[in-house]
Amino acid sequence: MASSGVSINQITRDQICIKALKKCGQCAEGEPVVQEMVNDAADDLNRMIKGFQADGVKLWTMQEQ
């Protein structure tokens, strides 16, 4: 089977937040995560990204350099 060589790694905002909550010990592996915790983590993630942008960090590009 032919392949284009392009890899698309799609991860949702909630998946990022859940992984972060588990890494920092806010919930145990296999334990269900409360949606309120995910929402709070998403708010924190948004603030982090806005802070990076305010500092001039380029998070998004149109092509790889």
C-alpha positions as CSV (number, residue, x, y, z in Angstrom):
1,M,0.0,0.0,0.0
2,A,1.3,3.4,-1.0
3,S,1.7,6.1,1.6
4,S,1.9,9.9,1.1
5,G,4.4,10.2,3.9
6,V,2.2,12.7,5.7
7,S,1.3,11.9,9.3
8,I,-1.6,13.7,10.9
9,N,-1.6,13.4,14.7
10,Q,-4.9,14.8,15.8
11,I,-5.4,15.1,19.5
12,T,-8.3,17.0,21.1
13,R,-8.1,19.7,23.7
14,D,-9.8,17.4,26.2
15,Q,-7.3,14.7,25.5
16,I,-4.4,17.1,26.1
17,C,-6.0,18.3,29.4
18,I,-6.7,14.7,30.6
19,K,-3.1,13.7,29.9
20,A,-1.9,16.8,31.8
21,L,-4.1,16.1,34.8
22,K,-2.8,12.5,35.0
23,K,0.9,13.6,34.6
24,C,0.6,16.1,37.4
25,G,-1.2,13.6,39.7
26,Q,-4.6,15.2,39.8
27,C,-6.2,12.0,38.8
28,A,-5.1,8.4,38.8
29,E,-4.6,6.2,35.7
30,G,-7.8,4.4,35.0
31,E,-9.8,6.8,37.2
32,P,-12.6,8.7,35.4
33,V,-11.9,12.4,35.0
34,V,-14.5,14.9,36.2
35,Q,-15.6,17.2,33.3
36,E,-15.2,20.2,35.6
37,M,-11.5,19.4,36.0
38,V,-11.1,19.1,32.2
39,N,-12.9,22.5,31.7
40,D,-10.6,24.1,34.3
41,A,-7.5,22.6,32.6
42,A,-8.8,23.9,29.3
43,D,-9.1,27.4,30.6
44,D,-5.5,27.1,32.0
45,L,-4.3,25.8,28.6
46,N,-6.0,28.8,26.8
47,R,-4.3,31.2,29.2
48,M,-0.9,29.6,28.6
49,I,-1.3,29.8,24.9
50,K,-2.3,33.5,25.1
51,G,0.7,34.1,27.3
52,F,3.0,32.5,24.8
53,Q,1.5,34.5,22.0
54,A,1.9,37.7,24.0
55,D,5.6,36.8,24.5
56,G,6.0,36.5,20.7
57,V,6.3,32.7,20.6
58,K,5.1,31.5,17.2
59,L,2.9,28.4,17.9
60,W,1.3,28.0,14.5
61,T,3.0,27.9,11.1
62,M,1.8,27.3,7.6
63,Q,4.7,25.1,6.7
64,E,7.6,23.4,8.4
65,Q,10.9,25.1,8.4
